[in-house]
Amino acid sequence: MDNVYNFTIQNQDAPMVRVEADRDDRKATFTLLTDNRDYLPVELYGIRGDRNNPTFEDLERFIRNRCFPKTHIALDDNLRLLGLSKYDIWDIMRANDGVFCTDSMWCKFDGVNKTWEEVQT
């Protein structure tokens, strides 16, 4: 069960995409929650939001792009700040809510009641 991730990709507080992913089976389902395709993740839906069938590999690319690289000079310090002992993009995404400093997209995990205001700080 630890390898099952259920979350909603948000643009600030607006739900954009519902994601249910299973790392063991390497499968994911995606449900669009908006008609506004302008703010969808490019890794999943393309630069113009014109792709319709994202894959598990697309999801991993999205997650990887929201994490500091494994070669980061302060890798151990960053992991420690997140309460992690090893580099794993899925664990990093869960620990930092998928927040990236250059945009307003983030991942709201099931059972976690946070807002954009809380995660952007």
QUIQUI-V252851 format. One record per helix or strand of 3 or more residues. SS is the DSSP state (@ for helix, = for strand). FROM is the first residue (numbers start at 0). LEN is the number of residues. If there is no record, write none. Layout:
<<SS | FROM | LEN> <SS | FROM | LEN>>
//
This chain:
<<= | 3 | 8> <= | 13 | 9> <= | 26 | 6> <@ | 36 | 3> <@ | 41 | 4> <@ | 55 | 10> <@ | 74 | 7> <@ | 88 | 8> <= | 104 | 5> <@ | 115 | 4>>
//
